[in-house]
Amino acid sequence: MKNSRSFTTLGVTTLGVLALLAATPLVPTASATPTMHRVAGIDVPAAAKATLARLYPGVKNAKWEKEDGNYEVGFTHQEKQLSLVIDAKGSVLETETTIPVTALPESVRSYVTKHQAGKAIKEAAEIVDAKGRKKYEAQVGGKDFLFDEKGTFIK
């Protein structure tokens, strides 16, 4: 009987330790390979997803794409269309917000009228990079035109 009792105690202790180990979250260690999550056919680093969740909690229907080795996520927040470009470490490189065409600087609209005669601006956006520099984007005839903060044509 004594051996039976010890075995049961040992079994409970062993099961308890195993249960504790199974419930303990793994602590990430420094690694050259970031943790990735598969989203819409691409692997998105956990750090990029965490940045989106931290900056815009509760965002649903986020659409991820790979862009020049980084990750672009498009979503709606407070009735505005936004997209972020985030690197694998979770740093935001750029934020793009859709704006009304009328919110573009007059010089942007004038440029389009002069250089894209007969075509209208279909979509407009304000882009802010990681250093706070602002640019504007105007989509005309299926092409994106980029302008600096003052509305001077870039490309």
N, C-alpha and C positions, 0 to 999 in steps of 0.2 A: 504494500500500500504506500509506503514511503517513497519508493521509486516512481510509482504512478503519479503521485502528487508533484514530485520534482519535475517530471516530464511535462505535466500540465502547466506548471508555473513557467518552465523553460519555453514551452510552446507559446504561451500567451505573451511572454516577454519577446520572443523572437518575432511573433506576428505583430506585436506592437511596434517594434523597431522597424520592421519592414513597412508597415503602414505609415509610420512617420517619415521614412525615407521617400516613399512613393508620393506623399503629400507635400514634401518640401520642394518649393520651386527651385529650378536650376538657376544658379547665379551666372550671368554672362561673364565671360572672361575676355580679355583683350585678344582680338583675332584679326587677321588680315581679311577674312571672309565675313561680311556682315550677314546677320540672320535675314533670310529672305522669305517673303510670303507671296504665293502665286495669286495674282489678281488679273482677271480677264486675259489670261494667256501669257502674262509677263511676271517675272519675279520682282517684287517690290521689297526693298530693305525694310526691316522692322523699324529702323530709325526714321525713315521717311514717313511711314504710316503713323508713327508716334507723334511726329511734328504736326501732321494734319489734325490728329485728334486733340493735341494740346492747344493749337491755335484756333481751331474751329470745332469745338466739341459738338457731338450730335449730328454732324454732317452725314447725310445718307446719299446713296447713289453716286458716290465719287467715282470718276472714270480715270483710270491710270493709263499712261502711255510712256514709252521710253523716248527720251529726247536727248540726243547728243551725249549719251552716257549718263544722263540724269533722268529724273522721273517727273513727268508733268501730270498733275491731277486736276481735273476740272470738276466743278461742283457749284451748287447754288447755295448762297448764304444771305439771309435777310433780303430775299427777293433780288439779289444781284448774282450775275454769272461771274465766277472767278476761276482762275487757274493759278496754280503755284508750280514753280519748277524747284524741285528739291533734290539735293545730291544724296549719295548713298549714306552719308553720315548724318543726314537729317537737317542740314542747313538750307534755309530758303534762299535761293539765288535770285528769284524774280516772282513778282505777284502781278497778275494781269486781271483787270476788272473791266467788264463790258460797260461802256458808257453810251449815252445817247449821242448821235452824230452832232447834234447842236452843242454838245459840251466840248467838242474839239476846238482848239484855237482857230480863230478866223483864218490864219495863215495856212493851216492844213486844208481847210475847205477851199480856199482860193487856189492853192497848188493843184488840188484835184480837178477843180473846174477848168483851170488853164491847161494842164497836161493830160487830162483824161476826159476831154470834151465829150459831152453827151452821156457820160457814165456817172452813176450816182454812188455814193459811199453806202455800201450795204451794211457794214458793221464797223463799230469804233471801239477802241479800248485804250485804257491808260495802263502803262506798264511801269512798275517801280522795281529797280534792281536792289541788291543787298546793301548797297551804299546809299540808298534813298534817291538815286537819280531817276527822274521821270522821263518817259518817252510816250509817244502816242502812236497808235497803229490804226490805219484806215484800210478796210478791205474794199477794193474796187475791181470790178470785172474779174473776180476770182483770184486776184493778187493782193498781197499784203504790202502796204507802203508804210515805212517807218519814219517818224519825225522826232526831233529832239523836244525838250521841254518848251522851247519857244515856238515850236511848230515849223522849224526848218527841216526840209527833206534830208533824210539820211540815206535810205535805200528803198 
